[in-house]
Amino acid sequence: MSDWNFADVWDEIARLQPELPAVVRGGVVRPWAQLSARADALARHLLDAGLGHQAKVAQYLYNSAEYIETLYACFKASLVPVNTNYRYVDTELEYLWRDADVEAVVFHGTFTPHAEAARAALPGIRAWVWVDDGSGPCPDWAVPYAQVVAAVVDGPVRAPEGRSGDDLFLLYTGGTTGQPKGVMWRQDDLFSVLNRTAPVKYPEEGSVADIAAALPAADEPRTRVLPAAPLMHGTAAFSAFSGLSSGGCVVVTPGVRFDVEELLDTLADNEVTEVSIVGDAFAKPLLDALDAEPERWDLSSLRVMLSSGVMWSLPIKEGLLRHVPDLLCVDTLGSSEAVGLARSISSRKKAARTGGFKLGPDAQVIRDDGTPVEPGSGEEGLVAMAGRGPVGYYKDPEKSARTFRVIGGRRWITPGDHAIVHADGTVQLLGRGSSCINTGGEKVFPEEVEEALKLHGHVHDAVVVGVPDPRFGQMVVAVVEPEEGTAPSEDGLTEALREHLAGYKIPRRIVLVDSIGRAPNGKVDQRRWREEAARAVGRA
């Protein structure tokens, strides 16, 4: 059995290529040796604060070098990083950190008022490390990050218990449809899953002894990955993990908000080779900017644009390929619980249809009894993955049992996505079962309707929800954000949908809004739009 641990891998890479860049943000470059030394100092500080084996450390941070260093420090000291959504209000933060048993928090200065409120509610947190972002002074109850990482320690730091592949990475889900859940990944499992599609691959049952032979030669180019979405979300974090574990560099945009021109500037200036985005929410503004100024940005270094978990429509992919002909648009189906369920790849030679995926080697679309759905049958099934995956949800055996199930004698991960399998083996994603709308006994998956709406030239974004209906149980309602300068009519949109959808799937009402307001990870607050839609149609 393998025993991969991220800190062991990154320590070895730092030893082999100490002067090569590991993290870049704006004009600041952290070479591998410096990244490792700063992470050692932070790891020592956390251990000296009394954190024991696998104690939890909250990362209350924007995308930054400090985010990567904190991850690395936790892995070095056999501590468990806890991703923290920086949009949470005080009660949500308190819930998350209490649920995760957090004992230390590393936070950007702008979050000081929220951190102080949590400090009063959670006296068990032992250490508070403040990262200067120019928003104000360090509070007297925290320690400046710069002071911590400037300390010289004997490295690499290791916890008294040592490191192993059993050390955890804890990834909390977004919580937009319920309370956040902490997905527990063994590092060995997560490393092995990411390794299958990483730029540099190591033997499945290998060890750090195999790293030197696998890395590119000193004078050969390395992967330069830019996670465009917040690192607090799985897609961006996993992209960074793969880049670092391949001996590459993580590039971070200087700003903390999505700015399409800044993103394009950063891609071009740093000759980024791979960027991870979140579907049309990122890709459409990118395409609009490139269409407006096609000669402004040199993206010839860019080889891969990767998205996960949110619809990325074919017309947008085709538009991007016109500007970057050698690009691979890699659209993946996955979740915090299941990485690599399925993927589709579009290039200038062959474009994959919207929502069509090829299953990964350990994935199937299954019936309730665990038997596979027959390709071409039109039968709906549950997308499931066997093999390596998370241990379960932190402190939640009931939810773990529902998602990580033994069916037909095998352990399956079933995040809840429904799909059909076409005769050629491609999978058509229908949607998440928890959001499925039951109208008059018919099932309607919101993603399918949203996809059809976005084919209309006057629709910028759309969310489809079910609201209570006395006759049909639920009514299908679409919330639509029009393209700027357009004013589509409800009748016009409805008529256009008839070309793509069965009658029962067509929204009975379409509500126009100024903005859907997607989060940086491309997700929307489903509860909010269900309530807004219900009020708009008189069903509140």
N, C-alpha and C positions, 0 to 999 in steps of 0.2 A: 504493500500500500504506500502511496505517496504521502508526504507530510508537508505540503507547501504552506509557507507562512509569508505574508507580504513583506514583513520587515526583514526577514532573512534574505528574500530575493532582492529587495531594494538596497540593503546593506552591501550585498555582493556587487551589485551594479555600481554603487558609489565607489567601491574599492577599485573596480576595474576601469572606470572612466570618471575620475574625480573632477575633471575640469570641464566636462561637457555640460551644457545647460540641462537643468531638470524642470525648472519652472520659470516662466517669463510673464511679467505683467507690466505693460507700458515699457519704460526704459530700464526696469529692474530685472536683472537676470540672476537666478539662483543656480549656480553649478551644483552638481550632485554632491560634492564633498561638503559644501556649505549647507545644502538642504539637510543632509544627514546630521551634521554637527548641531544645527539649530533644533532639529527634532530630538536629538539626544538630550539637549539641555532642557527642553520642555518635558520630556519623559522623566528625567531625573527630578524636576520640580514636582511633578504629579505624584511620583512615588514617595518623595520626601514629605508630601502633604498627608500621607497616610493612606493613599489609595491602594487597595489590595488586588490580588489576582482577579482579572476580569471585571474590575469596577468600571462604572459607566461614566463617560465624559461627553457632555453635550457640546456640539459645535453650533454655536449661535452666531453664524458668520455669513457674510456675503462671499461670492467667489473671490478668491485671493490666494496669494502664496501661503498665508497663515492657515487657510483651510487645509491645503495639502500637507503642510508641516504638522498640523495637529493630528491628522490621520496617521501620518508616519510615526509620530511620537507615541500615539496610543498603541499601535502595533508593536513598536519596539518594547514597550513596557508591559505587554500583555494586558492592556486595558481595552475597553470596548467603546469606540466612538458612537455617538448617538446623533444622527442628523436632526436638525431642528429647523422647522419652517419659520423663517424670520417674519412672516406675515401674521403669525398667531398673536392673539390678544392675550392679556395676562392670565385669564382663566384657562385658555388652551395650553399655554406654556406650562402652567402649574400641573395640569393633567398629564401632559407628555412627560415632564421630568419626574413626576411622582411615579407614573406608571413604569418608567424606565429605570427607576432607582438611581438617578443621576447623583454622582458625588463630586463632580467638578464641572465647571462651565468655562469655556473660552468664548468671549463675545466681543463683537465690534462695539466701539464706544457709543454709536448712535442708539444702541439698544439698552443703554444703561438704565433708563427709568423702568423698563420692563424687567430687566435682570434684578433691579433692586426690589421690585414688588415680589418677584419669585423668591428672592432671598429671605424675605420676611415670612413667606408661606412655607418654605422648605429649608428649615434650619439644619438639615442633615447634609447639605452640600458643603464640602470641606474646602474647596478651592475655587476662586474666581479670578480668571486671567483676562485682563482688559486689553483689547487691541486698538491702538490709536488710529482713528480715521478722520481726525481733525474736527470732530463734532463737540469736543469739550474735554475737560480734565479727567484724569483717572480718579474714580471714587476711592475714598480711604479704606474701603473694605475689599478692594481688589488689588492685584499685583500687575504692573505693566508688562505686557507680553515682550516688549523690546528688552526689558531688564532681564526677564527669564531666559530668553534665547541667547543673550550675550554671555551668559556664564559658560566657562570652560569646564567640561566634565570628561571623565575617562569613558570613552565610548568604544564600541556601540553599547548603549544601555540595554540591559536585560533585566526583567523581573526576577526575583529570587527563585520563582517556580520555573523559570525558563519560558521559551516560546514553543508553540506546536501548531499543527494544522487544525487542532480542535479549538484554538482561540477564535472568538466570535467577531463577526461584523454584524451590527444591529442596524437594520434599515427600516425606519418607520414609514408606513404608507401615508398618503396625503390626507386622508380623513375628510374628503369633500362629501362623501356619502355616509359618513359615520365616524366613530371615534378612531383615531390612528391606531394601527397595529404594528408591533415591532417584529419584523421578519428576521429570524435568527439564521445567519449563514455561518457555517464552519468555514474558516479561511481556506482550508484545503479544497473544499467543494467549490467555493466561489472562484478561487484561482484556476482550478481545473476547467470549470465551465467557460470562463472568460478566455482561457488559453487556447481553446479550440478555434477561435476566430481572431486571435490577437495578431498584430503585425509580425511579432517574433514568437514562434511556438517552441515550447520545451516538451520533452518526453512526458507523456501522461503520468508515468510512474517514476519520473526523474527526481532530481534534487538540485540544490544550488551548485553542485559540482558540474552540472550540465550547462550553466549559464554562460560561461566564458566562450564555449564553442558555438553557442547559438547566436550570440550578439553579432551585429555587423562589425566589420573591421573598423579600426579607429578612423580611417579617412572616408568611410562610407556614410551616406546620409541616414539620419534617424527619423523616426516618426515624430511629427509635431502635431499634437492633438489639441483642439480647442473645444471644450465643452461649452456650448453657447447657452444652455439652460443652467439653472442653479445647481451647484454641486450637492446641494442637500437632497436632490432627487436622484433616483437610481440610475437613470440613463446617463446622466452627466458623470456621476461618480464612477460608474463602471467603465465609461470611456476613458477617464483619467487613469484608472487602475491599469487598464490594458496598455495605455501609452507608456506609463512609467515602468511597468513590468517588462516591456520590450526594450528598455533602455532609452526610451524617447524622452520627449519634453512636453509638458503641459503648458499651453499658452492660455492666458486669462485676459479678457478685455479689461481696459482700465476702469470703465464705469461699472456701476452696480445695477443699472437698469438696461433693458433691451433697447439698444440704439442701432438700427440697421446699418447706418453709415459707419459708425464706430466698429461694428462687427466686421464689415467688409474691409475697412482700413486695417484692422488687426490681422485678418486672414492674409491680406496681400503683403503687409509690411514684414510679417514673420514667416512667410512662405509655409503656411500651415498645410499639412498633407491630409488631415482628417478633421472634420467638424461634426459634432453631434448636435442635432436640432430636435424640435418637437413638431413634426408634421407641418401642415399648412400654416399654423400660427406663426412659425418662423420663416418657412420657405416662401410664402407668398410675399411678405415685405421684401425679402431678399430679391426675388424675381422682379418686383416692381422697381426697386432701386437700380438693378442691372439694366432693365429695359429703358429706364429714364436716362442713364449715363453709361452706355455699353463700353466705352473706352476708358473709363475712370480707374477701374481696378484690374490688376493683373492677378488672376487666380489660377495661373497655369500650374502651380505646385499642388493644387488641391486634387486629391485622388478619390476621396470617399466623403460623401455626406450621408450621415446615418441618423435615422429617426426611429423612435420606438413608442408604441402605445397610443398614438393619435393618428387620425387619418391624414395621409399625404397623397393628394390627388394626382392622377396621371397628367393632366394639363400643366400643372405646376412643375412636375419633374421634367417634362418635355421642354418647358421654357428654360429651366436651369441648364439643361444639356445643350441648348443652343449657345449659351454663353461660356460653358465649360465643357467642351466636347469630350474630354477624356475622363470626365467624372463618372463615378459609380454612385447611383442613388440607392442606398441600402435601407429598405423599409423593413423593420423587424416587428414581430409580434412577441411581446413578452410582458413581464410585470416584475414587481419586487420579489415575487415568489417564484417565478419561472423565467429564467433567462434563456433565450434561444428557442422559444417554441416554434417559430417559423420565420421565414424571411422572403422578401422578394427583392430582386436587383434589376434596376433599370439602367441602361447605358444607351449610347447613341445607336448601337447595333440592334438592341432589343429592349422594348419598354414593357414593363409588367403592368397589368391593369390595376386600377385602384382597388385596394382591399384584397387582392389575390396574393396568396403566400404559398411557398413550399415548406412543408413541415420539416423540422429539425430531425436528427437521427433518432432521438428518444421520444418524439412527440407523435401523438395520434389523435384523431377525433373519435371518441368512444361513446358507446351507449351507457346507460346506467349500470349494466352488468359487466362493463369493462371490455366488451367485444368491440372491434373496430367498425365504424360506419363504412358501408360499401361505397367506393368511389362511383360517382355518377347516379347514385340512387335518389338524390335529392333529400335524403334523410338528414335531419338536424341532429347534431351531437355536441358533446362537450370537448373542447380542446384540452388535452391532458398531456403531461410529461412524466416519464419515468426516469430512473437514473438519479444522478446527483442533483440535489436541491437543498432547500433550507431544512433545518431541524424542525421548525414550526414557528408559531407566534409566541413571543415572550409573555409568560405568565397567563396564557389563554389556551388551555387544553381543548376547550369546546370548539373554538374557531379553528384551531389546528386540526381537529378531527374532521371538520367539514371540508377543509381545503386540501389537507394531506391525507388521502384516503387509500385504504387497501381495497382494491377491486380485482376480483378474479385472481387473488393471490399475489398481486403486485402493488407496490406503493406508487400512487399517482399523485401528481400535483395538479389540482384543478382550480385555477384562479377564477373561473366562472364565465369564460368566453365561450360562446356558442358559434358553431360554424357548420357548413356543408362541404363535402369533398366532391370536386368535379371529376369527370371521367379521366382527365389528364393528370390527376393527383394534386392539382392546386386546391388550396383551401380558400373558401370565401367566408371571411369573418362576418358574422351577423351582429354580434354585440355582446355585452356583458349581461348575464342573466339577471343581476340585481336591478338593472335599469330597463329590462324588457317591459313593454307596455302590453297589457291584455285588454283588448277592445272587442267586445262582443264575442269572446272566445278565441279570437285570432291573436297571434303573437306578432308584435311589431318591435323590431330592434332599432333603437334611435339612430345608431350609427349609419344604418342603411339609408334612412330618410335624409339624414344630414348630408351624406355623400351625394345624394341626388339633388338636393337643394344647391349645393356648392358648384354644381355643373352649370347653374344659371349665371350668366355674365354679370348680373346686378347684385349677386349675393356675395358679400365679403366673408361672412361667418354665420353659422347657424347652430342652434341647440334644439333638440327635439325631446319633449317630455310628455309624460302622461298625467292628466289631471282627472279628478273624480268626475264620473258621469252617471246620472241615475239610471240611464237606459243600458249603456254598454259597459258599465263598470269603470272604464277609463276612456278618456278622449285624447287623441293624438293632437298635440299643439306644438307648433314650431315657433321658436323665437329667432328672428332673422335680423342680422346687422347688414344693411345694404352697403354696396360699394359707394364710396364718396362721390357725391354729385348725381346719384341715381335715386329714383323713387319707384321701386317696383310695386305693383299692386298685388293684393292678396289673390285676386282672381287670376292674374297673369302667372304668378308663381304656381298656383294650384294646377293650372292648365299645363304648364311645362312639366310638372311632376308626373302627369298621366302618361308621358312617354317612357317613364322609367320604373313606375311602381304600380302594384296592384291597388285597386280602389281603396281597400280597407287600410292601407298604409299611408295614404295621403292625409296630411293634417286637416282636421276639420276647421281649425283656425290658425292663422299665421299672424303673429304679433311682431311689428317692426320696432326695433330699439336702436338707440344711438351706438351702443357698444355692448358686446357680449362680455367683455372684461375678463379674458382668459388670464390665468396666472402664468408666470414664466415657464412652467412645465407643460403648458398647453392645455391644462385641465380647467374645467369650469366648476362653479359652485352649483351642483345639481339641485340642492335643496332650495337655494335662492330662486332659481329660474322656475322650478315647479310652483313655488308660491306666487311669483310674479305672473306666470302664465295663468294660474287659477284665478287670480284677481282680474286679469285682463278679460277673461271670458266669463266672469261672473260665477265662478265655482269655488271661490275662497271660503 
